[in-house]
Amino acid sequence: MPGFEVFGEEEKREIQDVLDTGVLFRYEFAEQRQGVYKVREFEEKFAGYCGASYAQAVTSGTAALKVALAALGIGPGDEVITQGFTFVATWEAILELGAIPVFTEVDATMNMDPEDLRKKINPKTRCIVPVHMLGAQARIAEIVEIADSHSIPVLEDTAQAAGGRIKGRHLGTFGRCGTFSFDPVKTLTTGEGGMVITADEGLWRTMSEYHDHGHDHVVNPGGRGGEGRRFIGSNYRMMEIQGAIGIAQLAKLDMMLAEQRKNKARLREAAAAIPGVSFRQLVDPEGDTATHFSFFLQDQEHCRRVNALLQEKGCGAICFADNTWHYYPQWEHLLHGRSVAAGGWPFTGPDGRRRVVYDSAALPASAALMNRNLVYPVSIKMPEERLTAICDALTKAAAV
Ligand SMILES: *Cc1c(COP(=O)(O)O)cnc(C)c1O
């Protein structure tokens, strides 16, 4: 999964360009910076790589979600639909804007179930946020079609799937916008960082202004227009060193994905021998980023038995049903409505009334899948001994 595995001379050279000028800020300082605009260059290259018209770099994947949702006009009174299997950041961003997250089931893709999405759309729905979890595609074409029929924008949370595609088209370009994370465990990493891509110039301009206190970056490219701000903003600016690292990492992304695909194919072949095994459904296997290998066993009991055997061999897999970061019934702070605000916002409104209550048993179809699912993270440089050990353990699990 992580791009830190291939951090090397290329990243250091890009960083050195920034250190040589001493300009760490992405805007202004036109004379000192000697033409070095790393964040801007990273944005241009990332948009070009994805086939998007515009890209806005920000401080994190969470910031990317917040900036995109804010630019889409989301706020209190709105509902935003996402899926019950995702990283907490997806719904934290929705709640921070004062909107209410509504969760759908996942299907055999381990991503948003379009049928359940249809049921959860209501007049308050203002945005739909499918997540391309564990590196692989949601049924994005169907989701966009449903959303379009209700004129609701789709924001693709592509934090875990940079470089993923469907028939050659990049994830993040199907909806109104797509967000990415470059945190330390993501495929392309800048330590901390994020990006939003879009084909919509107006949306991009709003994001560009919002992420930098309302400053206009079009009137004065590389710098900022100060007066006449259209609205209040905030600060989610990426710094030049992150941009520099991003340029070097992006150049390695296709190589990283190719290595992961090779390693994943080995694991899949070994797991295929387990009686009753089936695999996570991939919308387009060729466009899978292969950051994870995910498979289903017959039932929960079978799943536990197989994983116990794998653990005995030092090769235990992840059971995301038990994972407290990524799965709805395990989000105790969400379920109990805990926030830092003394008045209880966003779970409790200014009138003292509870605005939303979540029920851990609300997603039974997801539970039925999650309880019999196992996952191996796939890395770029998996040592041969580790690959062989996992494959041997899977072969042994198949024999019992
Ligand atoms: C990592 C991640 C985020 C948040 O990214 P950060 O850069 O860590 O803020 C958002 N959504 C998903 C699905 C993620 O995996």
PDBQT file of the ligand as one rigid body, heavy atoms in Angstrom, charges set to zero:
ROOT
HETATM    1  C1  LIG A 501      -7.263   8.232   4.733  1.00  0.00    +0.000 C 
HETATM    2  C2  LIG A 501      -8.670   8.485   4.386  1.00  0.00    +0.000 A 
HETATM    3  C3  LIG A 501      -9.266   9.755   4.503  1.00  0.00    +0.000 A 
HETATM    4  C4  LIG A 501      -8.602  10.908   5.188  1.00  0.00    +0.000 C 
HETATM    5  O1  LIG A 501      -7.355  11.226   4.762  1.00  0.00    +0.000 OA
HETATM    6  P1  LIG A 501      -6.308  11.982   5.730  1.00  0.00    +0.000 P 
HETATM    7  O2  LIG A 501      -5.314  12.472   4.728  1.00  0.00    +0.000 OA
HETATM    8  O3  LIG A 501      -5.740  10.961   6.653  1.00  0.00    +0.000 OA
HETATM    9  O4  LIG A 501      -7.015  13.072   6.396  1.00  0.00    +0.000 OA
HETATM   10  C5  LIG A 501     -10.557   9.931   4.058  1.00  0.00    +0.000 A 
HETATM   11  N1  LIG A 501     -11.268   8.908   3.561  1.00  0.00    +0.000 NA
HETATM   12  C6  LIG A 501     -10.757   7.669   3.469  1.00  0.00    +0.000 A 
HETATM   13  C7  LIG A 501     -11.586   6.573   2.884  1.00  0.00    +0.000 C 
HETATM   14  C8  LIG A 501      -9.445   7.401   3.892  1.00  0.00    +0.000 A 
HETATM   15  O5  LIG A 501      -8.964   6.174   3.832  1.00  0.00    +0.000 OA
ENDROOT
TORSDOF 0
